[in-house]
Amino acid sequence: MPAQTGIANRREPFHCQASRTTGGKQTGETMLGLMQDWPLLIHRVIDYAARQHGAREVVSRSVEGPIHRTTYSEIHIRAKKVSQRLTQDGIVLGDRIATLAWNTWRHLESWYGITGVGAIYHTVNPRLFPDQIVWIVNNAQDRILLTDLSFVPLLEKIADQLPTIERYVVLTDAAHMPQTNLKNAMAYEDWIGACDGDFDWAQFDEKTAAGLCYTSGTTGNPKGVLYSHRSNVLHSMSLAHADALAIRASSVVLPVVPLFHANSWSLAFSCPMMGAKMVMPGPRLDGASLYELMEQEGVTMAAGVPTVWAMLLAFLQKEGKRLSTTKQMLVGGSACPRAMVEVFERDYGLTVVHAWGMTEMSPIGSLGSVKASLSGLEGEALIDLKVKQGYAPFGVDMKITDDSGKELPWDGKTFGRLKVSGFAVTKGYFRHDENILDDAGFFDTGDVATIDPNGYMQITDRSKDVIKSGGEWISSIELENLAVGHPDVAEAAVIGVAHQKWSERPLLVVVPKEGPTIDKAGVLAFMEGKIARWWMPDDVQVIAEIPHTATGKINKLKLREDFREYRLPEG
Ligand code: AMP
């Protein structure tokens, strides 16, 4: 037997299988650590929150109207009641329970209750077309559907196409329960009312599925992303830290990002894990309603998509208001325009953290906090950094490649396909067999990006939206961000239009802030000099409204259809 290290020798009698010599080569054998098996299960998060931060509040604007206040202790008990009731209704490990609901305490506690029996919360985005909702619920084969009052009329129209749903639970109390013919319909408060919360969470492997969320699917049918207990717990834990979401026990967090957008960017778990107060906006996401909540509840950090923040900003500017307690704005879901970073940081003294991610990544893949080596940056240079989508946190490996899969340099200039791997990145879609990873186990995000020498990634475009002009790529996102900096432009979108010589050229489509028209030449003049000459849009078209997808992104597919007959000016 070959010589052993001292430590290995000491452990050998109990725990180590000695290394051996096979075929002349010395091999080792695994020595397992002596730590406990403590599966990373979601209900441990709410157990912890109830024990250590039991009195910490969760405040919601209820769908019925009034502000509702509860605590992690109460949510813990009520989640157990949900588990108890699901068990009585015959729900078992692996069953899917749909939720069609806004961000409120009831939605939150139902997640913990559903996962507490080993069932799977399936968040359905109410902004999808009814046909898509039907398709998704049938694909998931959901057994119970929890809905807010707002969506009862919608469900009544499509319920006959949802054969797998055995019961509809309306997230309200008896006093607000509408008359409905939905199958076995019950008010949530009655549904859990007879349970006492004396329930032991089910025990199972941490890799068990916990949540299901379908991607927006601008082409083809939506695809289901299936999160596990382990991936959700690790993701939330890795994102709570100071250089990511910076959530602490003293934080007051407003997740404007809905629970139905990929785990509300982990906040449904990270906040209870840290003991932060949660402020849930319910159905009212307009600037005035958000401002009121932020001020009344002392929100320190708010998370949402740029469209929502544009509404808040418009309100603040119009009313001459300031946010007195808010320190940090988390902006993601689509590119945060430079003008928004500037106004939030310069005029309102807020720290903008730009985040990128996708449903397939649980969802956060990068965040733009400032690394130590860049801490001296200020002014324009700091804004330049903040406009980038940021660097990958621990748990996300990132690379950019060319079409053949060859890795490209991190020089901040070379564009490539952005690929990722990590403990909370999908390896396949629900009920799909095909392999979606490359040979090294990386998932192609469908985004095109650069990564700079400091590790900061910048999205250039979706690979299908990038404009291919004369063999070179033009970033539609960069042009859009620039155009919205013009004072008269409310929203902008750029699409590629066929061109005989260059194959494609950019067309800028804008929605004016006031009135039906805008000085097109003025918009182009504003952009000139800020980008390469050959990136300049060939034309500007004015429309009343830009189409959006159900997750609030510009619907380029629809826009391209709308402009199918359009021809660029000669010249
Ligand atoms: P979803 O799965 O619906 O969340 O969509 C994910 C896609 O949204 C990503 O692949 C990106 O194309 C886009 N996206 C998300 N965050 C950002 C961001 N900060 N900047 C630019 N694009 C983003």
Residues whose N, C-alpha, C, O or C-beta is under 5 A from the ligand:
A	BS01	AMP	S216 V331 G332 G333 S334 A335 C336 A355 W356 G357 M358 T359 E360 Q389 T445 D447 I459 R462 T551
